[in-house]
Amino acid sequence: STPLCIPLIMDVALATSTANGFRDPPPSIDTMLINIHGEVSEAWEEVRKPDFEPKRIYHVAECGKPEGLPIELADVIIRVCDTAAALGIDLNAAIQEKLLYNTTRPYRHGGKRA
């Protein structure tokens, strides 16, 4: 498969959410953020399943919808990119800046274990 870049994901995510009616009316920032949180919660629910396998993707028999941790993590990225695109945020630049800054931080900064 072709590697995707953040700006492309943002464009496709915003176009898809718009085409599917999720921008009419435009959601509030808090709604967009809680939707991101919802996708993280769905990822956590996958981990809690007794037959959990981190790399497994499976499909719902009735509709073929893909499920599994990889899919839920993809949903998190899609929601983040859609939110950033809707707000006009240059997420690509923000990620680059944050990754660079993180290289300057000390080991386990802030005294946190995780």
Secondary structure, 3 states (H helix, E strand, C coil): CCCCCHHHHHHHHHHHHHHCCCCCCCCCHHHHHHHHHHHHHHHHHHHHCCCCCCCCCEECCCCCCEECHHHHHHHHHHHHHHHHHHHCCCHHHHHHHHHHHHCCCCCCHHHCCC
